[in-house]
């Protein structure tokens, strides 16, 4: 097991646009299964490979690529339980980006 604060744990992430995700991280901290449990594409889920950097103690940059072509990056701050997310996806013949903020909590 890594020393990442999220490794081997599950979290509910609530974003400012009303979307809620349930993210379950592998014990090694290198993979995650996300499930959208509320929002526009409720019920979608995927297992993704993670790219992780510790920005400061208990603050992580976590990124992944989805089958859809979307690229997602989150900053998880375990001191404040806040998340900032950037998502880039194909739309209308080009790429669009979105920035969201929210909170997260560990679930058991």
NORNORPE-V187639 format. One record per residue. N is the residue number from 1. RES is the residue in one letter. SS is DSSP state (H for helix, E for strand, - for the rest). PSI is psi in radians with two decimals (NA if undefined). OMEGA is omega in whole degrees, 0 to 359 (none if undefined). Layout:
{{N;RES;SS;PSI;OMEGA} {N;RES;SS;PSI;OMEGA}}
This chain:
{{1;X;-;2.46;178} {2;X;-;3.07;177} {3;X;-;0.21;175} {4;X;-;2.37;183} {5;X;-;-0.36;183} {6;X;-;-0.25;186} {7;X;-;2.27;178} {8;X;-;0.24;183} {9;X;-;2.94;178} {10;X;E;2.53;183} {11;X;E;2.53;168} {12;X;E;2.25;181} {13;X;E;2.15;180} {14;X;E;2.05;183} {15;X;E;2.84;182} {16;X;-;-0.27;178} {17;X;-;0.16;178} {18;X;-;-0.10;180} {19;X;-;2.41;178} {20;X;E;2.27;177} {21;X;E;2.60;169} {22;X;E;1.97;183} {23;X;E;2.18;178} {24;X;E;2.08;184} {25;X;E;2.44;175} {26;X;-;2.71;181} {27;X;-;-0.54;180} {28;X;-;-0.23;180} {29;X;-;0.19;183} {30;X;-;-0.07;179} {31;X;E;2.74;179} {32;X;E;2.55;168} {33;X;E;2.12;175} {34;X;E;2.54;175} {35;X;E;2.23;175} {36;X;E;2.00;184} {37;X;E;-0.11;173} {38;X;E;2.41;179} {39;X;-;-2.99;189} {40;X;-;-0.69;180} {41;X;-;0.82;179} {42;X;-;2.38;179} {43;X;-;-0.22;179} {44;X;-;2.55;178} {45;X;E;2.80;180} {46;X;E;2.58;170} {47;X;E;2.28;184} {48;X;E;2.67;174} {49;X;E;2.40;185} {50;X;-;2.61;170} {51;X;E;2.12;191} {52;X;E;2.44;172} {53;X;E;2.39;174} {54;X;E;2.02;183} {55;X;E;-0.66;176} {56;X;E;2.99;181} {57;X;-;2.15;177} {58;X;-;0.42;173} {59;X;E;2.17;188} {60;X;E;2.50;168} {61;X;E;2.10;183} {62;X;E;2.17;181} {63;X;E;2.75;178} {64;X;E;2.85;175} {65;X;E;2.42;181} {66;X;-;2.74;178} {67;X;-;-0.58;181} {68;X;-;-0.25;185} {69;X;-;-0.13;177} {70;X;-;2.49;173} {71;X;E;2.28;184} {72;X;E;2.39;174} {73;X;E;2.34;178} {74;X;E;2.49;167} {75;X;E;2.03;179} {76;X;E;2.04;180} {77;X;E;1.82;184} {78;X;-;-0.21;176} {79;X;-;-0.67;184} {80;X;-;-0.18;185} {81;X;-;0.60;178} {82;X;E;2.61;177} {83;X;E;2.45;170} {84;X;E;2.28;187} {85;X;E;2.43;170} {86;X;E;2.33;179} {87;X;E;2.31;178} {88;X;E;2.30;183} {89;X;E;2.81;176} {90;X;E;2.33;177} {91;X;E;2.38;175} {92;X;-;0.61;178} {93;X;-;0.14;179} {94;X;E;-2.91;178} {95;X;E;2.46;173} {96;X;E;2.70;179} {97;X;E;2.70;178} {98;X;E;2.47;173} {99;X;E;2.31;179} {100;X;E;2.73;174} {101;X;E;2.87;180} {102;X;E;-2.80;182} {103;X;E;2.84;174} {104;X;E;2.68;177} {105;X;E;2.52;178} {106;X;E;2.43;175} {107;X;E;2.62;182} {108;X;-;NA;none}}
